[in-house]
Structure formats: C-alpha cells, structure tokens
Amino acid sequence: MAALTMDRKNLRAFLILAIYFSLLALLVGWVISSRAMKANRVNRLLDGKACPNCDLDGSDLKRADLQDADLEDVTLRGANLVEVNLKDAALSRAILSEANFHKANLSGASLSEAILNGVMLTEANLSDANLSRAYLGDSNLQKANLDDADVSMADLIRTNFFGAVLRDANLSGADLTRADLRTADLRRTYMGDANLRKARLEGANLVRATLSRADLTRAKLTNAVSREANFGSAILSRTNLSQVDLTEAYMAEADLRDAILTGTNLTGVNLARSNLSGADLTGANLTDTNLRKANLTGANLTGVDLSTVKLCRTVMPDETVNDRDCN
C-alpha cells in the first residue's frame, strides 16, 4: 500500500514536470517565432518601405533610410530610431512611446494623432511635419527643428522644447501646460487659444508671435523678446513678464491681474481695456502705451513715467478715473 502511494506521488510529480516543460517549450517557441516574425517585418520594411499596422516594438532601425515609408498605425515602442530618415513618411496614429529619435529626419512626416509620450526627439528635424492632435507628453524635443510644423491641438504637457526652433509653427489650441520653452525660437509662431499655464518661456524669442486668447496663467517669460507679439484677450494673471521686451505688442483686453511687469518695456503697447489690477509695473517703460479703458486698480507704478501714456476712462491705482486723453 505504501509503494502504491509512492508511485502515485511520483506519477503526479512526473505529470507536473511534463506540463511545466511543455509549457516552457511552447513559450520559448513562441518567443523565437515572434522574434523571427518581427525580423521578417523589419526586413520587409527596409526592402519595401511599407509596414502599416505592424508590431515593430523594440526594433533597431538606427540610421535606416525610410523616406516616404508607409507606417500608419505601426507600433514602435522603445525602438531605436537614432538618425533614421523618415522624411515625408506616413506615421499617422503610430504608437511610438519611449522611442529614440535623436537627430532623426522627420521633415514633412505625417504624425497626426500619433502617441509619442516619453519620446527622445533631441535635435530631430520635424520641419513641415504634421503633429496635429498628437500626444507628446513628457517628451524631449530639446534643440529640435519644428519650422512650419503643424502641432495644433497636440498634447504637449511637460514637453521639453528648450532651445527648440518653432518659427512659423502652428500650435493653436495645443496644451503646453508646464512645458519648457526656455530660449526657444517662436518667431511668428501661432499659439492662439493654447494652454501655457505654468509654462517656462524665459529668454524665448516671441517676435510677432500670436498668443491671442492663450492661457499663460503663472507662466514665466522673464527676459523674453516679444516685440509686436499679439496677446489680445490672453490670460496673463500672475504671469512673470519682468524685463520682457514687448515693444509695439498688442495686448488689448488681456487679463494681467497681479502680473509681474518690473522693468518691462511696454513702449507703444496697446493695453486698451486690459485688466492690470494688482500688477507690479515698477520701473516699466510705458512710452506711448495705450491704457484707454484699462483697469490699474491697486497696481504698483513706482518709477513709471505716465507723461506719454494714453489715458481715457482709465481706472488708476487709487480707483480714480483718468480722462486726460479722451479728446
């Protein structure tokens, strides 16, 4: 009886081991087969420059020539795409999370609705690329070139654009909350209706940029150059605009409550109907500034020369109304 019990135990152990090794063999076979199929897909892509809907996660495509490639709906998560040539490639709706595109050429590429969270795009060329409605949260585009790129309605939360070039780019409606745009070249960039809450724009070049109706609450623009920029109806509440050059900028109806404008150059700026209540304008240059119908309740005007400022129905810091230039 004891021997029979032992035989049953041995049989059970044998069966368990047999099942385990069978499953292990199946798993190893599946992994080998999966890798072989992925290698075949990579080779097919390199040969024919087309692999839409393909799973290419983790692939090594460093310096590959994929100009004009069809890669719509592809997955390339964690892939090595350093210095790859994807000029004019189709990558709409592609999943590219955490891929490395350092110094890649994506000029003219279509990346609309693509997912690029945590992607490395440092020094990449994205000029004329279509990134509309793409997700680039937490991605690194330091020193990338986005000249004339369409980045409208894109999710760019916490994205690093430090030193990036975005001349003439379209960022209308984009979410740039907490984005880093320090020293970025944003000349003539369109950012109407964009969300730039708590964004960093210190030292950025915003000459002739359009930020109408944009939300820049608590953003930092210290030492930025914003000559002839359009901030019409923008929200700049508690925004740091100290030492910014805003010469000839348009800021009518802007919300500048509690904004910091110390030492700011506001020469020729149109601030008609703007709300500057509680703003700090210590030492600001208001030569020929238009403050008609503006609200300056509680504003700090220490060291400010108002002799050439246009005042009409202007609410002064002490809440009196100044009509000096109404006629």
Contacts in CASP RR format, 6 or more apart in sequence:
PFRMAT RR
TARGET T0000
AUTHOR 0000-0000-0000
METHOD contacts of the structure
MODEL  1
MAALTMDRKNLRAFLILAIYFSLLALLVGWVISSRAMKANRVNRLLDGKA
CPNCDLDGSDLKRADLQDADLEDVTLRGANLVEVNLKDAALSRAILSEAN
FHKANLSGASLSEAILNGVMLTEANLSDANLSRAYLGDSNLQKANLDDAD
VSMADLIRTNFFGAVLRDANLSGADLTRADLRTADLRRTYMGDANLRKAR
LEGANLVRATLSRADLTRAKLTNAVSREANFGSAILSRTNLSQVDLTEAY
MAEADLRDAILTGTNLTGVNLARSNLSGADLTGANLTDTNLRKANLTGAN
LTGVDLSTVKLCRTVMPDETVNDRDCN
38 55 0 8 1.000
38 56 0 8 1.000
38 59 0 8 1.000
41 51 0 8 1.000
41 54 0 8 1.000
41 55 0 8 1.000
41 56 0 8 1.000
42 56 0 8 1.000
42 59 0 8 1.000
42 61 0 8 1.000
44 50 0 8 1.000
44 51 0 8 1.000
45 51 0 8 1.000
45 54 0 8 1.000
45 56 0 8 1.000
45 61 0 8 1.000
45 66 0 8 1.000
45 69 0 8 1.000
45 71 0 8 1.000
46 64 0 8 1.000
46 66 0 8 1.000
49 66 0 8 1.000
49 67 0 8 1.000
49 68 0 8 1.000
49 69 0 8 1.000
49 70 0 8 1.000
50 69 0 8 1.000
50 70 0 8 1.000
50 71 0 8 1.000
51 69 0 8 1.000
51 70 0 8 1.000
51 71 0 8 1.000
51 74 0 8 1.000
52 70 0 8 1.000
52 71 0 8 1.000
52 72 0 8 1.000
52 73 0 8 1.000
52 74 0 8 1.000
52 90 0 8 1.000
53 72 0 8 1.000
53 73 0 8 1.000
53 74 0 8 1.000
54 71 0 8 1.000
54 74 0 8 1.000
54 75 0 8 1.000
55 74 0 8 1.000
55 75 0 8 1.000
56 74 0 8 1.000
56 75 0 8 1.000
56 76 0 8 1.000
56 79 0 8 1.000
57 75 0 8 1.000
57 76 0 8 1.000
57 77 0 8 1.000
57 78 0 8 1.000
57 79 0 8 1.000
58 76 0 8 1.000
58 77 0 8 1.000
58 78 0 8 1.000
58 79 0 8 1.000
58 80 0 8 1.000
59 76 0 8 1.000
59 79 0 8 1.000
59 80 0 8 1.000
60 79 0 8 1.000
60 80 0 8 1.000
61 76 0 8 1.000
61 79 0 8 1.000
61 80 0 8 1.000
61 81 0 8 1.000
61 84 0 8 1.000
62 80 0 8 1.000
62 81 0 8 1.000
62 82 0 8 1.000
62 83 0 8 1.000
62 84 0 8 1.000
63 82 0 8 1.000
63 83 0 8 1.000
63 84 0 8 1.000
63 85 0 8 1.000
64 81 0 8 1.000
64 84 0 8 1.000
64 85 0 8 1.000
65 85 0 8 1.000
66 84 0 8 1.000
66 85 0 8 1.000
66 86 0 8 1.000
66 89 0 8 1.000
67 85 0 8 1.000
67 86 0 8 1.000
67 87 0 8 1.000
67 88 0 8 1.000
67 89 0 8 1.000
68 87 0 8 1.000
68 88 0 8 1.000
68 89 0 8 1.000
69 86 0 8 1.000
69 89 0 8 1.000
69 90 0 8 1.000
70 89 0 8 1.000
70 90 0 8 1.000
71 86 0 8 1.000
71 89 0 8 1.000
71 90 0 8 1.000
71 91 0 8 1.000
71 94 0 8 1.000
72 90 0 8 1.000
72 91 0 8 1.000
72 92 0 8 1.000
72 93 0 8 1.000
72 94 0 8 1.000
73 92 0 8 1.000
73 93 0 8 1.000
73 94 0 8 1.000
74 91 0 8 1.000
74 94 0 8 1.000
74 95 0 8 1.000
75 94 0 8 1.000
75 95 0 8 1.000
76 94 0 8 1.000
76 95 0 8 1.000
76 96 0 8 1.000
76 99 0 8 1.000
77 95 0 8 1.000
77 96 0 8 1.000
77 97 0 8 1.000
77 98 0 8 1.000
77 99 0 8 1.000
78 97 0 8 1.000
78 98 0 8 1.000
78 99 0 8 1.000
78 100 0 8 1.000
79 96 0 8 1.000
79 99 0 8 1.000
79 100 0 8 1.000
80 99 0 8 1.000
80 100 0 8 1.000
81 99 0 8 1.000
81 100 0 8 1.000
81 101 0 8 1.000
81 104 0 8 1.000
82 100 0 8 1.000
82 101 0 8 1.000
82 102 0 8 1.000
82 103 0 8 1.000
82 104 0 8 1.000
83 102 0 8 1.000
83 103 0 8 1.000
83 104 0 8 1.000
83 105 0 8 1.000
84 101 0 8 1.000
84 104 0 8 1.000
84 105 0 8 1.000
85 104 0 8 1.000
85 105 0 8 1.000
86 104 0 8 1.000
86 105 0 8 1.000
86 106 0 8 1.000
86 109 0 8 1.000
87 105 0 8 1.000
87 106 0 8 1.000
87 107 0 8 1.000
87 108 0 8 1.000
87 109 0 8 1.000
88 107 0 8 1.000
88 108 0 8 1.000
88 109 0 8 1.000
89 106 0 8 1.000
89 109 0 8 1.000
89 110 0 8 1.000
90 109 0 8 1.000
90 110 0 8 1.000
91 109 0 8 1.000
91 110 0 8 1.000
91 111 0 8 1.000
91 114 0 8 1.000
92 110 0 8 1.000
92 111 0 8 1.000
92 112 0 8 1.000
92 113 0 8 1.000
92 114 0 8 1.000
93 112 0 8 1.000
93 113 0 8 1.000
93 114 0 8 1.000
94 111 0 8 1.000
94 114 0 8 1.000
94 115 0 8 1.000
95 114 0 8 1.000
95 115 0 8 1.000
96 114 0 8 1.000
96 115 0 8 1.000
96 116 0 8 1.000
96 119 0 8 1.000
97 115 0 8 1.000
97 116 0 8 1.000
97 117 0 8 1.000
97 118 0 8 1.000
97 119 0 8 1.000
98 117 0 8 1.000
98 118 0 8 1.000
98 119 0 8 1.000
99 116 0 8 1.000
99 119 0 8 1.000
99 120 0 8 1.000
100 119 0 8 1.000
100 120 0 8 1.000
101 119 0 8 1.000
101 120 0 8 1.000
101 121 0 8 1.000
101 124 0 8 1.000
102 120 0 8 1.000
102 121 0 8 1.000
102 122 0 8 1.000
102 123 0 8 1.000
102 124 0 8 1.000
103 122 0 8 1.000
103 123 0 8 1.000
103 124 0 8 1.000
104 121 0 8 1.000
104 124 0 8 1.000
104 125 0 8 1.000
105 124 0 8 1.000
105 125 0 8 1.000
106 124 0 8 1.000
106 125 0 8 1.000
106 126 0 8 1.000
106 129 0 8 1.000
107 125 0 8 1.000
107 126 0 8 1.000
107 127 0 8 1.000
107 128 0 8 1.000
107 129 0 8 1.000
108 126 0 8 1.000
108 127 0 8 1.000
108 128 0 8 1.000
108 129 0 8 1.000
108 130 0 8 1.000
109 126 0 8 1.000
109 129 0 8 1.000
109 130 0 8 1.000
110 129 0 8 1.000
110 130 0 8 1.000
111 129 0 8 1.000
111 130 0 8 1.000
111 131 0 8 1.000
111 134 0 8 1.000
112 130 0 8 1.000
112 131 0 8 1.000
112 132 0 8 1.000
112 133 0 8 1.000
112 134 0 8 1.000
113 132 0 8 1.000
113 133 0 8 1.000
113 134 0 8 1.000
114 131 0 8 1.000
114 134 0 8 1.000
114 135 0 8 1.000
115 134 0 8 1.000
115 135 0 8 1.000
116 134 0 8 1.000
116 135 0 8 1.000
116 136 0 8 1.000
116 137 0 8 1.000
116 139 0 8 1.000
117 135 0 8 1.000
117 136 0 8 1.000
117 137 0 8 1.000
117 138 0 8 1.000
117 139 0 8 1.000
118 136 0 8 1.000
118 137 0 8 1.000
118 138 0 8 1.000
118 139 0 8 1.000
118 140 0 8 1.000
119 136 0 8 1.000
119 139 0 8 1.000
119 140 0 8 1.000
120 139 0 8 1.000
120 140 0 8 1.000
121 139 0 8 1.000
121 140 0 8 1.000
121 141 0 8 1.000
121 144 0 8 1.000
122 140 0 8 1.000
122 141 0 8 1.000
122 142 0 8 1.000
122 143 0 8 1.000
122 144 0 8 1.000
123 142 0 8 1.000
123 143 0 8 1.000
123 144 0 8 1.000
124 141 0 8 1.000
124 144 0 8 1.000
124 145 0 8 1.000
125 144 0 8 1.000
125 145 0 8 1.000
126 141 0 8 1.000
126 144 0 8 1.000
126 145 0 8 1.000
126 146 0 8 1.000
126 149 0 8 1.000
127 145 0 8 1.000
127 146 0 8 1.000
127 147 0 8 1.000
127 148 0 8 1.000
127 149 0 8 1.000
128 147 0 8 1.000
128 148 0 8 1.000
128 149 0 8 1.000
129 146 0 8 1.000
129 149 0 8 1.000
129 150 0 8 1.000
130 149 0 8 1.000
130 150 0 8 1.000
131 149 0 8 1.000
131 150 0 8 1.000
131 151 0 8 1.000
131 154 0 8 1.000
132 150 0 8 1.000
132 151 0 8 1.000
132 152 0 8 1.000
132 153 0 8 1.000
132 154 0 8 1.000
133 152 0 8 1.000
133 153 0 8 1.000
133 154 0 8 1.000
134 151 0 8 1.000
134 154 0 8 1.000
134 155 0 8 1.000
135 154 0 8 1.000
135 155 0 8 1.000
136 154 0 8 1.000
136 155 0 8 1.000
136 156 0 8 1.000
136 159 0 8 1.000
137 155 0 8 1.000
137 156 0 8 1.000
137 157 0 8 1.000
137 158 0 8 1.000
137 159 0 8 1.000
138 157 0 8 1.000
138 158 0 8 1.000
138 159 0 8 1.000
139 159 0 8 1.000
139 160 0 8 1.000
140 159 0 8 1.000
140 160 0 8 1.000
141 159 0 8 1.000
141 160 0 8 1.000
141 161 0 8 1.000
141 164 0 8 1.000
142 160 0 8 1.000
142 161 0 8 1.000
142 162 0 8 1.000
142 163 0 8 1.000
142 164 0 8 1.000
143 162 0 8 1.000
143 163 0 8 1.000
143 164 0 8 1.000
143 165 0 8 1.000
144 161 0 8 1.000
144 164 0 8 1.000
144 165 0 8 1.000
145 164 0 8 1.000
145 165 0 8 1.000
146 164 0 8 1.000
146 165 0 8 1.000
146 166 0 8 1.000
146 169 0 8 1.000
147 165 0 8 1.000
147 166 0 8 1.000
147 167 0 8 1.000
147 168 0 8 1.000
147 169 0 8 1.000
148 167 0 8 1.000
148 168 0 8 1.000
148 169 0 8 1.000
149 166 0 8 1.000
149 169 0 8 1.000
149 170 0 8 1.000
150 169 0 8 1.000
150 170 0 8 1.000
151 166 0 8 1.000
151 169 0 8 1.000
151 170 0 8 1.000
151 171 0 8 1.000
151 174 0 8 1.000
152 170 0 8 1.000
152 171 0 8 1.000
152 172 0 8 1.000
152 173 0 8 1.000
152 174 0 8 1.000
153 172 0 8 1.000
153 173 0 8 1.000
153 174 0 8 1.000
154 171 0 8 1.000
154 174 0 8 1.000
154 175 0 8 1.000
155 174 0 8 1.000
155 175 0 8 1.000
156 171 0 8 1.000
156 174 0 8 1.000
156 175 0 8 1.000
156 176 0 8 1.000
156 179 0 8 1.000
157 175 0 8 1.000
157 176 0 8 1.000
157 177 0 8 1.000
157 178 0 8 1.000
157 179 0 8 1.000
158 177 0 8 1.000
158 178 0 8 1.000
158 179 0 8 1.000
158 180 0 8 1.000
159 176 0 8 1.000
159 179 0 8 1.000
159 180 0 8 1.000
160 179 0 8 1.000
160 180 0 8 1.000
161 179 0 8 1.000
161 180 0 8 1.000
161 181 0 8 1.000
161 184 0 8 1.000
162 180 0 8 1.000
162 181 0 8 1.000
162 182 0 8 1.000
162 183 0 8 1.000
162 184 0 8 1.000
163 182 0 8 1.000
163 183 0 8 1.000
163 184 0 8 1.000
163 185 0 8 1.000
164 181 0 8 1.000
164 184 0 8 1.000
164 185 0 8 1.000
165 184 0 8 1.000
165 185 0 8 1.000
166 184 0 8 1.000
166 185 0 8 1.000
166 186 0 8 1.000
166 189 0 8 1.000
167 185 0 8 1.000
167 186 0 8 1.000
167 187 0 8 1.000
167 188 0 8 1.000
167 189 0 8 1.000
168 187 0 8 1.000
168 188 0 8 1.000
168 189 0 8 1.000
169 186 0 8 1.000
169 189 0 8 1.000
169 190 0 8 1.000
170 189 0 8 1.000
170 190 0 8 1.000
171 189 0 8 1.000
171 190 0 8 1.000
171 191 0 8 1.000
171 192 0 8 1.000
171 194 0 8 1.000
172 190 0 8 1.000
172 191 0 8 1.000
172 192 0 8 1.000
172 193 0 8 1.000
172 194 0 8 1.000
173 191 0 8 1.000
173 192 0 8 1.000
173 193 0 8 1.000
173 194 0 8 1.000
173 195 0 8 1.000
174 191 0 8 1.000
174 194 0 8 1.000
174 195 0 8 1.000
175 194 0 8 1.000
175 195 0 8 1.000
176 191 0 8 1.000
176 194 0 8 1.000
176 195 0 8 1.000
176 196 0 8 1.000
176 199 0 8 1.000
177 195 0 8 1.000
177 196 0 8 1.000
177 197 0 8 1.000
177 198 0 8 1.000
177 199 0 8 1.000
178 197 0 8 1.000
178 198 0 8 1.000
178 199 0 8 1.000
178 200 0 8 1.000
179 196 0 8 1.000
179 199 0 8 1.000
179 200 0 8 1.000
180 199 0 8 1.000
180 200 0 8 1.000
181 199 0 8 1.000
181 200 0 8 1.000
181 201 0 8 1.000
181 204 0 8 1.000
182 200 0 8 1.000
182 201 0 8 1.000
182 202 0 8 1.000
182 203 0 8 1.000
182 204 0 8 1.000
183 202 0 8 1.000
183 203 0 8 1.000
183 204 0 8 1.000
184 201 0 8 1.000
184 204 0 8 1.000
184 205 0 8 1.000
185 204 0 8 1.000
185 205 0 8 1.000
186 201 0 8 1.000
186 204 0 8 1.000
186 205 0 8 1.000
186 206 0 8 1.000
186 209 0 8 1.000
187 205 0 8 1.000
187 206 0 8 1.000
187 207 0 8 1.000
187 208 0 8 1.000
187 209 0 8 1.000
188 207 0 8 1.000
188 208 0 8 1.000
188 209 0 8 1.000
188 210 0 8 1.000
189 206 0 8 1.000
189 209 0 8 1.000
189 210 0 8 1.000
190 209 0 8 1.000
190 210 0 8 1.000
191 209 0 8 1.000
191 210 0 8 1.000
191 211 0 8 1.000
191 214 0 8 1.000
192 210 0 8 1.000
192 211 0 8 1.000
192 212 0 8 1.000
192 213 0 8 1.000
192 214 0 8 1.000
193 212 0 8 1.000
193 213 0 8 1.000
193 214 0 8 1.000
194 211 0 8 1.000
194 214 0 8 1.000
194 215 0 8 1.000
195 214 0 8 1.000
195 215 0 8 1.000
196 211 0 8 1.000
196 214 0 8 1.000
196 215 0 8 1.000
196 216 0 8 1.000
196 219 0 8 1.000
197 215 0 8 1.000
197 216 0 8 1.000
197 217 0 8 1.000
197 218 0 8 1.000
197 219 0 8 1.000
198 217 0 8 1.000
198 218 0 8 1.000
198 219 0 8 1.000
199 216 0 8 1.000
199 219 0 8 1.000
199 220 0 8 1.000
200 219 0 8 1.000
200 220 0 8 1.000
201 219 0 8 1.000
201 220 0 8 1.000
201 221 0 8 1.000
201 224 0 8 1.000
202 220 0 8 1.000
202 221 0 8 1.000
202 222 0 8 1.000
202 223 0 8 1.000
202 224 0 8 1.000
203 221 0 8 1.000
203 222 0 8 1.000
203 223 0 8 1.000
203 224 0 8 1.000
203 225 0 8 1.000
204 221 0 8 1.000
204 224 0 8 1.000
204 225 0 8 1.000
205 224 0 8 1.000
205 225 0 8 1.000
206 221 0 8 1.000
206 224 0 8 1.000
206 225 0 8 1.000
206 226 0 8 1.000
206 229 0 8 1.000
207 225 0 8 1.000
207 226 0 8 1.000
207 227 0 8 1.000
207 228 0 8 1.000
207 229 0 8 1.000
208 227 0 8 1.000
208 228 0 8 1.000
208 229 0 8 1.000
208 230 0 8 1.000
209 226 0 8 1.000
209 229 0 8 1.000
209 230 0 8 1.000
210 229 0 8 1.000
210 230 0 8 1.000
211 229 0 8 1.000
211 230 0 8 1.000
211 231 0 8 1.000
211 232 0 8 1.000
211 234 0 8 1.000
212 230 0 8 1.000
212 231 0 8 1.000
212 232 0 8 1.000
212 233 0 8 1.000
212 234 0 8 1.000
213 232 0 8 1.000
213 233 0 8 1.000
213 234 0 8 1.000
214 231 0 8 1.000
214 234 0 8 1.000
214 235 0 8 1.000
215 234 0 8 1.000
215 235 0 8 1.000
216 234 0 8 1.000
216 235 0 8 1.000
216 236 0 8 1.000
216 239 0 8 1.000
217 235 0 8 1.000
217 236 0 8 1.000
217 237 0 8 1.000
217 238 0 8 1.000
217 239 0 8 1.000
218 237 0 8 1.000
218 238 0 8 1.000
218 239 0 8 1.000
219 236 0 8 1.000
219 239 0 8 1.000
219 240 0 8 1.000
220 239 0 8 1.000
220 240 0 8 1.000
221 239 0 8 1.000
221 240 0 8 1.000
221 241 0 8 1.000
221 244 0 8 1.000
222 240 0 8 1.000
222 241 0 8 1.000
222 242 0 8 1.000
222 243 0 8 1.000
222 244 0 8 1.000
223 242 0 8 1.000
223 243 0 8 1.000
223 244 0 8 1.000
224 241 0 8 1.000
224 244 0 8 1.000
224 245 0 8 1.000
225 244 0 8 1.000
225 245 0 8 1.000
226 244 0 8 1.000
226 245 0 8 1.000
226 246 0 8 1.000
226 249 0 8 1.000
227 245 0 8 1.000
227 246 0 8 1.000
227 247 0 8 1.000
227 248 0 8 1.000
227 249 0 8 1.000
228 247 0 8 1.000
228 248 0 8 1.000
228 249 0 8 1.000
228 250 0 8 1.000
229 246 0 8 1.000
229 249 0 8 1.000
229 250 0 8 1.000
230 249 0 8 1.000
230 250 0 8 1.000
231 249 0 8 1.000
231 250 0 8 1.000
231 251 0 8 1.000
231 254 0 8 1.000
232 250 0 8 1.000
232 251 0 8 1.000
232 252 0 8 1.000
232 253 0 8 1.000
232 254 0 8 1.000
233 252 0 8 1.000
233 253 0 8 1.000
233 254 0 8 1.000
234 251 0 8 1.000
234 254 0 8 1.000
234 255 0 8 1.000
235 254 0 8 1.000
235 255 0 8 1.000
236 254 0 8 1.000
236 255 0 8 1.000
236 256 0 8 1.000
236 259 0 8 1.000
237 255 0 8 1.000
237 256 0 8 1.000
237 257 0 8 1.000
237 258 0 8 1.000
237 259 0 8 1.000
238 257 0 8 1.000
238 258 0 8 1.000
238 259 0 8 1.000
238 260 0 8 1.000
239 256 0 8 1.000
239 259 0 8 1.000
239 260 0 8 1.000
240 259 0 8 1.000
240 260 0 8 1.000
241 259 0 8 1.000
241 260 0 8 1.000
241 261 0 8 1.000
241 264 0 8 1.000
242 260 0 8 1.000
242 261 0 8 1.000
242 262 0 8 1.000
242 263 0 8 1.000
242 264 0 8 1.000
243 262 0 8 1.000
243 263 0 8 1.000
243 264 0 8 1.000
244 261 0 8 1.000
244 264 0 8 1.000
244 265 0 8 1.000
245 264 0 8 1.000
245 265 0 8 1.000
246 264 0 8 1.000
246 265 0 8 1.000
246 266 0 8 1.000
246 267 0 8 1.000
246 269 0 8 1.000
247 265 0 8 1.000
247 266 0 8 1.000
247 267 0 8 1.000
247 268 0 8 1.000
247 269 0 8 1.000
248 267 0 8 1.000
248 268 0 8 1.000
248 269 0 8 1.000
249 266 0 8 1.000
249 269 0 8 1.000
249 270 0 8 1.000
250 269 0 8 1.000
250 270 0 8 1.000
251 269 0 8 1.000
251 270 0 8 1.000
251 271 0 8 1.000
251 274 0 8 1.000
252 270 0 8 1.000
252 271 0 8 1.000
252 272 0 8 1.000
252 273 0 8 1.000
252 274 0 8 1.000
252 290 0 8 1.000
253 272 0 8 1.000
253 273 0 8 1.000
253 274 0 8 1.000
254 271 0 8 1.000
254 274 0 8 1.000
254 275 0 8 1.000
255 274 0 8 1.000
255 275 0 8 1.000
256 271 0 8 1.000
256 274 0 8 1.000
256 275 0 8 1.000
256 276 0 8 1.000
256 279 0 8 1.000
257 275 0 8 1.000
257 276 0 8 1.000
257 277 0 8 1.000
257 278 0 8 1.000
257 279 0 8 1.000
258 277 0 8 1.000
258 278 0 8 1.000
258 279 0 8 1.000
259 276 0 8 1.000
259 279 0 8 1.000
259 280 0 8 1.000
260 279 0 8 1.000
260 280 0 8 1.000
261 279 0 8 1.000
261 280 0 8 1.000
261 281 0 8 1.000
261 284 0 8 1.000
262 280 0 8 1.000
262 281 0 8 1.000
262 282 0 8 1.000
262 283 0 8 1.000
262 284 0 8 1.000
263 282 0 8 1.000
263 283 0 8 1.000
263 284 0 8 1.000
263 285 0 8 1.000
264 281 0 8 1.000
264 284 0 8 1.000
264 285 0 8 1.000
265 284 0 8 1.000
265 285 0 8 1.000
266 284 0 8 1.000
266 285 0 8 1.000
266 286 0 8 1.000
266 287 0 8 1.000
266 289 0 8 1.000
267 285 0 8 1.000
267 286 0 8 1.000
267 287 0 8 1.000
267 288 0 8 1.000
267 289 0 8 1.000
268 287 0 8 1.000
268 288 0 8 1.000
268 289 0 8 1.000
268 290 0 8 1.000
269 286 0 8 1.000
269 289 0 8 1.000
269 290 0 8 1.000
270 290 0 8 1.000
271 289 0 8 1.000
271 290 0 8 1.000
271 291 0 8 1.000
271 294 0 8 1.000
272 290 0 8 1.000
272 291 0 8 1.000
272 292 0 8 1.000
272 293 0 8 1.000
272 294 0 8 1.000
273 292 0 8 1.000
273 293 0 8 1.000
273 294 0 8 1.000
274 291 0 8 1.000
274 294 0 8 1.000
274 295 0 8 1.000
275 294 0 8 1.000
275 295 0 8 1.000
276 294 0 8 1.000
276 295 0 8 1.000
276 296 0 8 1.000
276 299 0 8 1.000
277 295 0 8 1.000
277 296 0 8 1.000
277 297 0 8 1.000
277 298 0 8 1.000
277 299 0 8 1.000
278 297 0 8 1.000
278 298 0 8 1.000
278 299 0 8 1.000
278 300 0 8 1.000
279 296 0 8 1.000
279 299 0 8 1.000
279 300 0 8 1.000
280 299 0 8 1.000
280 300 0 8 1.000
281 299 0 8 1.000
281 300 0 8 1.000
281 301 0 8 1.000
281 302 0 8 1.000
281 304 0 8 1.000
282 300 0 8 1.000
282 301 0 8 1.000
282 302 0 8 1.000
282 303 0 8 1.000
282 304 0 8 1.000
283 302 0 8 1.000
283 303 0 8 1.000
283 304 0 8 1.000
284 304 0 8 1.000
286 304 0 8 1.000
286 305 0 8 1.000
286 306 0 8 1.000
286 308 0 8 1.000
286 309 0 8 1.000
287 305 0 8 1.000
287 308 0 8 1.000
288 308 0 8 1.000
288 309 0 8 1.000
288 310 0 8 1.000
289 308 0 8 1.000
289 309 0 8 1.000
289 310 0 8 1.000
290 309 0 8 1.000
290 310 0 8 1.000
291 309 0 8 1.000
291 310 0 8 1.000
291 311 0 8 1.000
291 314 0 8 1.000
292 310 0 8 1.000
292 311 0 8 1.000
292 312 0 8 1.000
292 313 0 8 1.000
292 314 0 8 1.000
292 325 0 8 1.000
293 312 0 8 1.000
293 313 0 8 1.000
293 314 0 8 1.000
294 314 0 8 1.000
294 315 0 8 1.000
295 315 0 8 1.000
296 314 0 8 1.000
296 315 0 8 1.000
296 316 0 8 1.000
296 317 0 8 1.000
297 315 0 8 1.000
297 316 0 8 1.000
297 317 0 8 1.000
297 319 0 8 1.000
298 317 0 8 1.000
298 318 0 8 1.000
298 319 0 8 1.000
299 317 0 8 1.000
300 317 0 8 1.000
301 317 0 8 1.000
310 325 0 8 1.000
311 322 0 8 1.000
311 323 0 8 1.000
311 324 0 8 1.000
311 325 0 8 1.000
312 322 0 8 1.000
312 323 0 8 1.000
312 324 0 8 1.000
312 325 0 8 1.000
312 326 0 8 1.000
313 321 0 8 1.000
313 322 0 8 1.000
313 323 0 8 1.000
313 326 0 8 1.000
314 321 0 8 1.000
314 322 0 8 1.000
314 323 0 8 1.000
315 321 0 8 1.000
315 322 0 8 1.000
316 322 0 8 1.000
END
